[in-house]
Amino acid sequence: MKKPKVFITRKWPATVEAKLIERYDVTLNLDDRPLSTAEFQSALQNYDAVCPTVCDTFSADVLNIANKRCKILANFGVGFNHIDVKAAQAQHLIITNTPGVLTHSTADIAMTLLLMSARRGAEGDRLVRSKQWQGWCPTHMLSSNVTGATLGLIGFGRIAQAMARKAHHGFDMNIIYFNPSQTNEYVVDDLQATRCDSIEALLTQADFVSLHCPGNAETKHLINADALQHMQPTAHLINTARGDVVDTQALIHALTTKQIAGAGLDVYEGEPNIPDALLTLDNISLLPHLGSATLATRTAMGEKVLDNLAAFFAGTPLPDQVI
């Protein structure tokens, strides 16, 4: 019996690729290069399953290609806003994702950015590397306390709660939250967390605001100029969710004018393209989308995709079907 044909859009951890080779007639992206729209369309026409990542855009133009063979997009990642869901539904394409396995690694990056922004870590690193540091003095690079501060979480799912536990139990931070979707909310008595009735209420109280909401039409530019005006001038914004949750130009203005103290970003609008104005600011810490970037986590994500593919080709219920 012929093995199903599977197309992998980017390079995956070696152990997962080895299992793909064993189980399927698989085409790997050995050079790990970004693929074109034409290559995505060709994959949809010639493979039973295509496995995109969060950096691959599967727009309606891609999905509406004629003579499609593919029946499933087994996504490597939790977020799937890079896929035009309405077009996929119209084409009767199944979409799966990889939830649950990247919770702590992403929460760790959020805490990393919080600490970097609070203590001016990226700025200090640049100062030392450029050999401009003149030595210790009592007023040099004064920064913000983390221990005992208030952390405001927008979105309160698994990753937000993991960050909250690290912050509360590790740094004695006071936890407040707002959940835009009103879903995935759990009883977390150990956090002594306080729910805010609105984003504005959270923004006015929080010393640090961390974003953990999905990227979709409802949350695009959720943090805009008006929202930033509600933040305290000593506050910091952390984003490990999706880039377009934040209005980049509004954030640049807020940081340039010292409307807020700082920011830490792991995700960006239109990444990997980042405005020069963002790159030149001292009061921002920037990471290249490292949220899930541990070997263990990325391997676990690949295993999730393997589970979804196995269920699909066996005709059994898919563990992580989103549409």
PLY file of the C-alpha trace (Angstrom):
ply
format ascii 1.0
element vertex 323
property float x
property float y
property float z
element edge 322
property int vertex1
property int vertex2
end_header
0.00 0.00 0.00
1.31 3.44 -0.91
2.23 5.74 1.92
0.33 9.06 2.14
2.21 12.02 0.70
3.05 14.70 3.26
4.67 18.09 2.66
6.63 19.89 5.41
7.08 23.62 4.83
10.06 24.26 7.16
12.79 22.28 8.91
11.64 20.38 12.04
13.59 18.71 14.87
15.57 15.74 13.52
13.81 13.08 15.59
10.41 14.18 14.27
11.64 14.31 10.67
12.98 10.76 11.07
9.51 9.54 12.08
7.93 11.38 9.16
10.35 9.65 6.76
9.51 6.28 8.31
5.74 6.69 8.13
5.05 8.76 5.02
6.16 9.65 1.53
7.39 12.96 2.86
9.03 16.00 1.30
11.14 17.97 3.79
12.47 21.50 3.54
16.11 20.58 4.09
17.36 24.11 3.38
14.79 25.60 5.78
14.06 28.40 3.33
10.80 30.37 3.24
8.58 29.04 0.46
6.62 31.00 -2.12
2.90 31.18 -2.77
3.41 29.08 -5.91
5.19 26.39 -3.87
2.38 26.29 -1.32
-0.18 25.97 -4.12
1.81 23.16 -5.74
1.98 21.34 -2.40
-1.81 21.57 -2.02
-2.22 20.05 -5.48
0.26 17.21 -5.05
0.16 16.08 -1.41
-2.43 14.48 0.86
-1.36 16.60 3.83
0.51 19.88 4.12
2.12 20.91 7.42
2.58 24.70 7.64
4.08 26.74 10.44
3.07 30.08 11.91
5.41 31.88 9.50
3.68 30.48 6.38
0.81 32.51 4.95
-2.01 30.34 3.62
-4.29 33.05 2.27
-7.45 32.56 0.25
-5.36 32.95 -2.93
-3.25 29.99 -1.84
-6.12 27.82 -0.63
-8.43 28.43 -3.61
-6.04 26.79 -6.07
-7.76 24.35 -8.45
-7.22 20.57 -8.49
-6.45 20.38 -4.80
-5.36 16.99 -3.46
-4.65 18.07 0.13
-7.38 17.44 2.71
-5.62 18.51 5.92
-3.40 21.36 7.08
-1.62 19.88 10.09
-0.25 23.08 11.56
3.02 23.16 13.51
2.01 25.69 16.15
-0.91 26.67 18.34
-1.87 29.84 16.46
-3.45 29.46 13.04
-4.24 33.07 12.13
-1.78 32.69 9.22
-4.39 30.44 7.60
-7.52 31.95 6.05
-9.99 29.91 8.08
-13.07 30.92 6.06
-11.38 29.90 2.81
-10.24 26.63 4.39
-13.77 25.87 5.57
-15.17 26.64 2.12
-12.62 24.23 0.66
-13.50 21.56 3.26
-9.95 21.54 4.56
-9.30 20.24 8.06
-6.96 22.30 10.27
-5.18 20.97 13.35
-2.77 22.65 15.76
-0.41 21.78 18.63
-1.82 23.06 21.94
-0.70 22.32 25.48
2.97 21.50 24.89
4.46 24.99 24.65
2.85 26.51 27.73
5.88 26.80 29.98
8.46 27.63 27.35
6.35 30.56 26.13
5.59 31.70 29.68
9.34 31.57 30.39
10.00 33.91 27.45
7.30 36.28 28.67
8.98 36.41 32.08
12.36 36.86 30.38
11.07 39.88 28.48
9.41 41.27 31.60
12.71 41.09 33.49
14.71 42.47 30.55
12.37 45.41 30.15
12.10 46.13 33.87
15.84 46.02 34.50
16.89 47.50 31.11
18.74 44.31 30.23
18.94 44.75 26.46
20.08 48.36 26.86
22.74 47.34 29.35
23.98 44.54 27.09
24.38 46.98 24.20
26.23 49.43 26.44
28.78 46.83 27.53
29.27 45.38 24.03
29.86 48.84 22.57
32.56 49.51 25.24
30.74 52.66 26.36
30.21 51.55 29.96
32.15 53.86 32.28
31.75 51.81 35.45
29.35 51.61 38.38
27.76 54.70 39.88
24.74 55.20 42.20
22.38 56.68 39.58
23.39 54.70 36.50
20.59 52.94 34.57
18.04 53.02 37.38
15.17 50.69 36.61
11.93 49.16 37.91
11.35 46.64 40.70
9.73 43.38 39.68
9.26 41.78 43.09
5.98 42.90 44.61
4.79 44.70 41.46
1.41 44.19 39.79
1.23 42.00 36.68
-1.79 42.46 34.43
-2.58 39.63 32.02
-4.80 40.18 28.99
-6.05 36.71 28.17
-6.07 34.07 30.87
-5.48 30.71 29.25
-2.76 28.15 29.92
0.24 30.35 29.05
-1.04 33.37 30.96
-1.69 31.26 34.05
1.74 29.62 33.81
3.32 33.08 33.69
1.13 34.19 36.57
2.37 31.32 38.73
6.01 32.09 37.95
5.42 35.76 38.71
3.32 35.28 41.85
5.20 32.42 43.50
8.65 33.41 42.21
8.51 37.20 42.47
5.60 37.80 44.85
3.79 39.72 42.12
0.16 40.74 42.49
-1.90 39.20 39.64
-4.80 40.89 37.86
-6.32 39.78 34.57
-8.86 40.46 31.86
-10.07 37.72 29.54
-11.41 39.15 26.24
-12.96 35.91 25.03
-14.52 34.88 28.36
-13.34 31.33 27.60
-10.55 29.10 28.93
-10.95 30.64 32.37
-10.13 28.45 35.34
-10.26 28.59 39.11
-6.75 29.44 40.24
-6.97 29.99 43.98
-3.21 29.66 44.43
-2.72 32.89 42.45
-5.13 35.06 44.41
-5.78 36.69 41.03
-8.26 39.52 40.63
-10.40 39.72 37.52
-10.80 43.16 35.94
-14.09 44.13 34.31
-12.38 45.89 31.41
-9.03 46.26 29.69
-8.94 49.90 30.77
-9.30 48.92 34.42
-6.39 46.52 34.08
-4.17 48.97 32.19
-4.54 51.69 34.80
-3.48 49.35 37.64
-0.73 47.18 36.15
2.99 47.83 36.45
3.50 45.20 33.76
0.96 44.27 31.07
1.46 40.91 29.35
-0.58 39.86 26.31
-1.84 36.29 25.97
-4.85 36.60 23.68
-5.24 34.96 20.26
-4.58 36.85 17.07
-7.81 37.40 15.14
-10.05 40.13 13.78
-11.41 40.89 17.26
-7.99 41.35 18.87
-6.15 43.14 16.06
-4.70 46.37 17.50
-6.36 45.65 20.83
-3.44 47.62 22.27
-3.75 50.86 20.33
-3.07 54.51 21.06
-6.10 54.79 23.33
-5.18 51.68 25.31
-1.58 52.84 25.74
-2.82 56.14 27.15
-4.46 54.19 29.99
-1.14 52.66 31.04
0.96 54.21 33.79
4.09 56.11 32.66
6.14 53.64 34.72
4.50 50.57 33.14
5.91 48.03 30.69
4.14 46.14 27.87
5.07 42.50 27.10
3.86 40.67 23.99
4.44 36.97 23.33
0.99 36.43 21.80
0.61 37.70 18.22
2.22 40.74 16.66
-0.92 42.37 15.34
-2.52 42.52 18.78
-0.38 45.66 19.19
-0.56 48.73 16.95
3.16 49.06 16.24
3.09 52.74 15.31
1.15 53.60 18.46
3.67 51.65 20.54
6.60 53.44 18.89
4.99 56.78 19.77
4.32 55.70 23.36
7.92 54.57 23.84
9.45 57.57 22.07
7.47 60.06 24.14
8.02 58.05 27.36
4.26 57.63 27.66
5.16 54.18 29.01
8.49 53.09 30.48
9.31 50.16 28.26
8.26 47.11 26.26
9.40 43.59 25.49
8.36 41.91 22.23
8.79 38.39 20.91
6.24 38.81 18.08
5.65 41.56 15.53
3.25 42.81 12.90
4.48 41.64 9.51
7.42 39.75 10.98
10.27 39.28 10.24
10.09 42.87 8.93
10.40 45.31 11.83
10.22 49.12 11.49
13.55 50.90 11.92
11.93 53.22 14.46
11.36 50.23 16.74
14.94 48.98 16.33
16.50 52.28 17.39
14.64 52.66 20.69
16.56 52.03 23.91
13.52 51.29 26.05
12.47 48.11 24.28
13.72 44.51 24.40
13.34 42.50 21.19
13.51 38.73 20.67
13.11 36.82 17.37
9.89 34.85 18.12
11.51 32.46 20.60
8.42 31.62 22.65
8.42 27.88 21.99
12.06 27.65 20.95
13.37 24.88 23.16
14.33 21.55 21.64
11.98 19.68 23.95
9.02 21.94 23.13
9.53 22.00 19.36
9.92 18.20 19.40
6.69 17.88 21.38
4.96 20.13 18.85
6.16 17.88 16.04
4.87 14.83 17.92
1.48 16.54 18.15
1.45 16.96 14.37
2.36 13.29 13.98
-0.57 12.32 16.22
-2.96 14.43 14.18
-1.69 13.00 10.88
-1.93 9.43 12.19
-5.53 9.96 13.30
-6.47 11.62 10.01
-5.10 8.84 7.82
-6.61 6.19 10.13
-10.02 7.84 9.93
-10.24 8.29 13.73
-11.08 11.44 15.69
-8.32 14.04 15.49
-6.90 15.09 18.89
-6.34 18.74 17.96
-8.80 19.64 15.19
-9.68 23.35 15.16
-11.90 23.27 12.04
0 1
1 2
2 3
3 4
4 5
5 6
6 7
7 8
8 9
9 10
10 11
11 12
12 13
13 14
14 15
15 16
16 17
17 18
18 19
19 20
20 21
21 22
22 23
23 24
24 25
25 26
26 27
27 28
28 29
29 30
30 31
31 32
32 33
33 34
34 35
35 36
36 37
37 38
38 39
39 40
40 41
41 42
42 43
43 44
44 45
45 46
46 47
47 48
48 49
49 50
50 51
51 52
52 53
53 54
54 55
55 56
56 57
57 58
58 59
59 60
60 61
61 62
62 63
63 64
64 65
65 66
66 67
67 68
68 69
69 70
70 71
71 72
72 73
73 74
74 75
75 76
76 77
77 78
78 79
79 80
80 81
81 82
82 83
83 84
84 85
85 86
86 87
87 88
88 89
89 90
90 91
91 92
92 93
93 94
94 95
95 96
96 97
97 98
98 99
99 100
100 101
101 102
102 103
103 104
104 105
105 106
106 107
107 108
108 109
109 110
110 111
111 112
112 113
113 114
114 115
115 116
116 117
117 118
118 119
119 120
120 121
121 122
122 123
123 124
124 125
125 126
126 127
127 128
128 129
129 130
130 131
131 132
132 133
133 134
134 135
135 136
136 137
137 138
138 139
139 140
140 141
141 142
142 143
143 144
144 145
145 146
146 147
147 148
148 149
149 150
150 151
151 152
152 153
153 154
154 155
155 156
156 157
157 158
158 159
159 160
160 161
161 162
162 163
163 164
164 165
165 166
166 167
167 168
168 169
169 170
170 171
171 172
172 173
173 174
174 175
175 176
176 177
177 178
178 179
179 180
180 181
181 182
182 183
183 184
184 185
185 186
186 187
187 188
188 189
189 190
190 191
191 192
192 193
193 194
194 195
195 196
196 197
197 198
198 199
199 200
200 201
201 202
202 203
203 204
204 205
205 206
206 207
207 208
208 209
209 210
210 211
211 212
212 213
213 214
214 215
215 216
216 217
217 218
218 219
219 220
220 221
221 222
222 223
223 224
224 225
225 226
226 227
227 228
228 229
229 230
230 231
231 232
232 233
233 234
234 235
235 236
236 237
237 238
238 239
239 240
240 241
241 242
242 243
243 244
244 245
245 246
246 247
247 248
248 249
249 250
250 251
251 252
252 253
253 254
254 255
255 256
256 257
257 258
258 259
259 260
260 261
261 262
262 263
263 264
264 265
265 266
266 267
267 268
268 269
269 270
270 271
271 272
272 273
273 274
274 275
275 276
276 277
277 278
278 279
279 280
280 281
281 282
282 283
283 284
284 285
285 286
286 287
287 288
288 289
289 290
290 291
291 292
292 293
293 294
294 295
295 296
296 297
297 298
298 299
299 300
300 301
301 302
302 303
303 304
304 305
305 306
306 307
307 308
308 309
309 310
310 311
311 312
312 313
313 314
314 315
315 316
316 317
317 318
318 319
319 320
320 321
321 322
